[in-house]
């Protein structure tokens, strides 16, 4: 993997460990010569992961819609800042630039980005590893929800397994490097549900 997209909050959240782990993820990516692709802001967890990469001598590429340039405060120290016109163009560009995705704690935007990447993978539009760094159990409820989707016949188990999860950065990156995409399609037979 040469580049990883990180989706995360533009706020820090209520637990200091979120920022600590975001910074550590950035440092780890830099040490492993993996470039960061992310939302381009210098605030919250977004800024922490970018600063972690940059302060460790790595490369950080931001993708920011023009209308968010002033709201999210573009990071001025990036290796490259790509300005786009829309949120959809932002996600498309981030997907084009990366070899895998990691989600850190975040809000609706982070979830929307994560699930769009999962949906694209489920539909066979890409075969990239998609991962959650489950800091302090932040995503435990979401992981339980996806298990319920499988139990209720709305999500194939193989597709649920596309979502790689760990609370340890090195373990998560190792899972991503060894990821093998599922060979099954999205569709669930009426008779099998």
KAKA-V814923 format. One record per pair of residues at least 6 apart in sequence whose ideal C-beta (glycine too) atoms are under 8 Angstrom apart, sorted by the first residue. I is the first residue (numbers start at 1). GAP is how many residues later the second one is. If there is no record, write none. Layout:
I:GAP
I:GAP
This chain:
1:33
1:98
1:99
1:172
1:175
1:176
2:31
2:32
2:33
2:97
3:31
3:32
3:33
3:34
3:58
3:94
3:95
3:96
4:25
4:30
4:31
4:32
4:33
4:94
4:95
4:96
4:97
4:98
4:172
5:32
5:33
5:89
5:90
5:92
5:93
5:95
5:96
5:97
6:19
6:30
6:31
6:32
6:43
6:95
6:96
6:97
6:98
7:31
7:32
7:94
7:95
7:96
7:97
7:99
7:102
7:103
7:106
7:107
8:14
8:30
8:36
8:37
8:38
8:41
8:95
8:96
8:97
8:98
8:102
9:9
9:35
9:36
9:37
9:95
9:96
9:97
9:98
9:100
9:101
10:29
10:31
10:33
10:34
10:35
10:36
10:62
10:96
10:99
11:32
11:33
11:34
11:96
12:6
12:7
12:32
12:33
12:36
13:6
13:31
13:32
13:92
15:120
15:121
17:118
17:119
18:27
18:86
18:87
18:117
18:118
18:120
19:26
19:29
21:83
21:112
21:114
21:148
22:23
22:26
22:27
22:30
22:82
23:25
23:26
23:28
23:29
24:28
24:145
25:24
25:27
25:77
25:79
25:108
25:144
26:10
26:22
26:23
26:24
26:25
26:26
26:27
26:28
26:29
26:30
26:32
26:34
27:25
27:26
27:28
27:29
28:141
28:142
28:145
29:6
29:7
29:23
29:24
29:29
30:22
30:23
30:24
30:26
30:27
30:28
30:29
31:25
31:27
32:141
33:25
34:24
34:139
35:18
35:23
35:24
35:25
35:26
35:44
36:13
36:14
36:17
36:22
36:23
36:24
36:25
37:24
37:26
37:57
37:60
37:61
38:8
38:11
38:12
38:22
38:23
38:24
38:25
38:56
39:7
39:23
39:24
39:25
39:33
39:51
39:55
40:6
40:22
40:23
40:24
40:32
40:34
40:35
40:38
40:41
40:42
41:6
41:21
41:23
41:27
41:31
41:32
41:33
41:34
42:8
42:9
42:31
42:32
42:33
42:34
42:35
43:29
43:30
45:59
45:60
45:61
46:26
46:29
47:28
49:55
50:10
50:12
50:25
50:27
50:28
53:6
53:7
54:6
54:23
54:24
54:25
59:20
59:21
60:15
60:18
60:19
61:17
61:18
61:19
61:20
61:21
61:36
62:12
62:13
62:16
62:18
62:19
62:20
63:19
63:21
63:27
63:30
63:31
63:34
64:8
64:10
64:17
64:18
64:19
64:20
64:26
65:18
65:19
65:20
65:21
65:22
65:24
65:25
66:17
66:18
66:19
69:14
74:7
75:6
82:11
84:6
84:9
91:22
91:25
91:26
94:19
95:22
95:25
95:31
95:33
98:30
99:29
100:28
100:29
100:30
100:31
100:76
100:79
101:13
101:16
101:27
101:28
101:29
101:30
102:29
102:30
102:31
102:70
102:74
103:7
103:8
103:10
103:11
103:27
103:28
103:29
103:30
103:36
104:6
104:29
104:31
105:30
105:33
105:34
111:31
114:16
114:18
117:9
117:11
117:13
118:12
118:44
118:45
120:6
121:6
121:7
121:9
121:41
121:60
122:37
122:40
122:64
123:63
124:61
124:62
127:54
129:35
129:46
129:47
129:48
129:50
130:32
130:33
130:34
131:32
131:33
131:34
131:35
131:41
131:44
131:45
132:7
132:10
132:11
132:31
132:32
132:33
132:34
133:33
133:34
133:36
133:39
134:6
134:9
134:31
134:32
134:33
135:32
136:31
137:30
139:26
143:20
143:22
146:9
146:14
146:17
147:13
149:6
149:11
150:6
150:7
150:10
153:35
153:39
153:40
154:34
154:39
155:33
156:26
156:28
156:30
156:32
158:24
158:25
158:26
159:23
159:25
159:27
161:21
162:19
162:20
164:8
164:11
164:12
164:15
165:7
166:6
166:9
